[in-house]
Amino acid sequence: MRVIVHGGAGGVPEEPEPRQQTLDEAAATGASRETPADAVEAAVRALESDPAFNAGVGGAVQSDGRVRTDAGLMTSDFEAGAAAGMDGVEHAVSVARTVLAETPHVLVAGRPAVDVAEEFGVETGVDLFTAETRERWEDADPPEGSPRDHLAWLESKFGESSATASNEADLSDHDTVGAVASNGEEFAAATSTGGRWFALAGRVGDVPQIGSGFYAAPAGAASATGAGEDIAKATLTRRAVRHVESGMDAQAAAELAVGEFEELTGSEAGVIVADEEGVGSAFNTEGMQTAVAER
């Protein structure tokens, strides 16, 4: 079993060592599992529980003061599941796995997704705030009123457009996490996020969208992170895996996909990729921490 994980593409953290240790442990946890799907779920769950990342605990706060989580998981036999817009769910990746395994659907959202989580034993009602995120939210002069009022408020917080982040909400504010695994015969990819700070209530980015935040096929698999709206428009992970399918190795595929993404959107992102022989990663931000483990 070979696993690669990422902790989000963005700025370089002030203290990268603790984050790297968590990533190393998450990759090792995934590599100890029996199937690629088990591996990516276990690895991502470890990252969702660490408030140093923006997935699960410590997730970003939307304009109505709620933290909503999203995740997607796909295997190389084209089975997929995703869940989006869940309030109080720490382990969104396990809900995505449940959607894959227990429903005929590929995406369930909102309160019904939380109900699915509860029905199948994924913990709900979790307080996803940390002391730091609560203080940041309270200091932000939260908006009241209608969605139109929220949009006027978040113009200076979220950025002037989906591709342009303001000084108060740059790419480091959405450290999506992800994992890709292979046992030499099968692949799986999973991605999870707490969203992006100061987004409109109900906003869903690339993470739970197949081919954007995550993708797996018989030739390889990929997980993405970065500016979600632009990743979704460019279908970044499908693009990376398509390059593997054309004969590129994982590293070359990752680099070409990110290069194409930047040319198309002018935005920032990162991607991790696995093929039959190994793994690769690429990003056009200041940094993207990754870890690899094998068993």
N, C-alpha and C positions, 0 to 999 in steps of 0.2 A: 504494500500500500504506500503510495506517495501522495502527500498533501502539501499544497501551498495555500497560505492565507494572506490576506491583506487587512490593514487597519485604517484604510481611507487615504485618499490622495488630497493633499493640500499643503499647508505650511509645515515647516519643521517644528515639532514640539519642543518646548523648553527642556523637558526631561524625557528624552526618548528611551532611556534604558528600561524603566518599569514597563512601558508599553511594549518594548521589544521582548521582554521576558514573558509577558502575557501572550504575545503572538507565538513565541516559541513553544510555550506550554499548550496553546490551543492546537497548533499543528501536530505536536506529539500526541495529544489526546485523540485527534482525528485519525492519525496513523495507526493507532492501536485498535481501531474498529475493524469489523469483518467485511463490510461492503462500502463502496464509495459513498452511497447515500448516507449510511450511518456515519461515515467519516466526516462529511461536510456538515451534517447536523451537529455532531458533537463539537467540532471545532468552532462553529459559529455560536453555539450556545455559550461556550466559554467566554467569547468576546462580548456577547450581549450582557453578561453579568458584570463586566468591568466598566465603571463609569468614566474611565479614561477615554473610552470610545463612545461614539454617538450611535449606539444601537442598544435597545432595551433600557437598562438603567442609565440615567443621565442623558436621555434622548432630548432632541430639540423641542422647543415649545412653539405650538402654532398660535395663530392670532387670537384664539379664544381661550388661551391658557391651558390647553391640554397637550399632553405628549402622546402622539399616535405612532405606532410601529408598523412597518411593512417588511415582508420577506418573500423570497421565492426560492424554490429548489427544483432542479431538473436532473434527470438521469439520461444516459446515452441511448436508452431504448425509447426516447421521446415521451416519457412520462414526466408530468410537471404539476406543481401545485404552488399557489401563491396566496398570500393574505395581505390585506392593506387596510389602513385607517383604523387600527385597533387601539383603543384606549385601555391602559392598564395591563397590557400583555408584554411581559419581559422577553419571553422566548418566541418571538414571531416566527423564527425558522421552524420550530416544531409545529406551529399551526400550518405553515406551508406544507410541511411533510404530511400532516393529517389530511389536508385538502387533496394532496396527491393520492394518498393511500385509501381514503375513506369516502371520497365523493367522486361523482362523474365530471367534476368541473376543474378548471385550472386556476380560477381566481375567485375568492370570496372577500367581501369588504365590509367595513363598518361594524355596527353592533352585531349583525348576524355572524360575522367572523369571530367575534368574541364569544358568542354563544357556541359556535363549533369548538372553539378552544376548550371551553368549560365542559362541554359534553364529552370530549375525548381526553380529559385529564391534564390539559395544559393550564397552568395556574393563571388566573385572571384577578383583576382587582388589585394589581401591584402598584404601589406608589413609585413611579419612575423618576420622580424628582430627586435631585441631590441638593444639599445645602447651597452649592454654588449655582446650580441652574435655577433654583427658586429665587435666589437673590438677584440673579441677572434678569429674570422675568419681571420681578417687582420693580426693579430700577428702570425698566423700559417704558414706563407709562403706558400700560396696556390699553388697547382701544375698547370702546363700547359701541353699541349700535348695530347697524346692518352690515352685511358683507361689503357693501360699497364703502361704508365708513372704515372697515378693516383694511380695505385695499388702499385707501388714502393714507392710512397710518403706516402700512408696511412698505410703501413706496420708498421711504428713506431707510428702511431696515433690511428688507429682502434684496433690494437693488432695483435699478431702473428697468431691467428686463430679466428674463429667465437666464440670459447668458452673461449678465453683468452684475457682479456682487458689489455691495457698498463696503465701505471701510468697517462698518459694524457687523457685517455678515459675510465674511469671505469663505473660501472653500474649506477652511479648517473647521467651519461650523457644521459640517455634515460628514463626519468620519464614518461613512458606510463601511461595514465589514463584510468579508466574504471568504469563501474557501472553494477550492477545486481539488478533486481527488481522483485517483486512478489506481486500479489494481492490476494494470497491464492488459486488461480485457474490456473493462467497463469504465465509464466516467460519470462524475456527478459534479454539479456546481450549485452553490447556495450563496445568497447575498441577503443581508439584513440591515435595516437602518431605523434610526429614530427620526428621520426626516431632516429638514433644514430649518434653522432658526428663523422665526418671524414670518413663516409662510402663512398663507391664507388657510384658515381652518378647513380641513378636509383635503388639502393638497396631497397628491400622491405623485412621487417622482418616478424614476426609471426602475427602481429596485424590484418591484413585483411584476414588472412587465417582461415577458419572455422575449429573449433576443436583445434586450436592452441592458437590464441589470444582471442577468444571468442567462446562460445557455449551455446545453450539452447535446452532443451528437456522437455517433459511433467513432468519429475521428478525433474528438477532443472536447474540451469544455472551457468556459471562461466565466469570470466574475468581474464586474466593473464598479467603479466609484468615481465620484466627481460631481459635475454640474448636471443634475438629474434630468432637467428638461431637455438639455442638448444631447445627453446620452440616449434618451428615448427617441429623439428625432433621428439620430444617426444609427440606431440599433447597434451599439458598439460591440456587445459580446457576440452577436450573430456575425458581425463583420470579422471579428478575430477568428472565430471558429471556421468561417468560410476560407480564410487564408490557410488554416491548417489543412482543410479538405483539399486545397489546391496543391499541397505538397510542402508547404513551409513548415519549419520546426516551430515550437511554441514561442521561443524568444523572438524570432523574426516576425511571426504572426502578430504578437503583441505590439511590437514596435511599429509595424506598418499600420495596424488598426488605429493606434493612437495618433500617428502622423496624419492619416486620412481624416480622423475625427477633428483634429485641430484645423486642418485646411478647410473642412466643411463648415465648422461652427465658430472657429476662433475662440473656443472655450477650453476648459481644462478638465482632465480626467486621467484615470489610470485603469489598467486592466491586468489581471493575472490569467494565464492560459496553461493548460496541460495538453500534451499529445501523448502518443504511445511511448515515446522515448524519454520525455522529461517535462520540465515546466519552464515558464518564462514570465516576465513582467515588464511593463513599460508605463511611463507616466510623463506628463508635461507640466506638472506642478513643481513646487519646490521640493517636495518629498512624498514618498509613499513607503511606509514600512511593510515589509513582508517577512514571512518565515516559511521554511520548508522542512518537512520531516518525512522519513521513510522507515518502513519496517519490512 
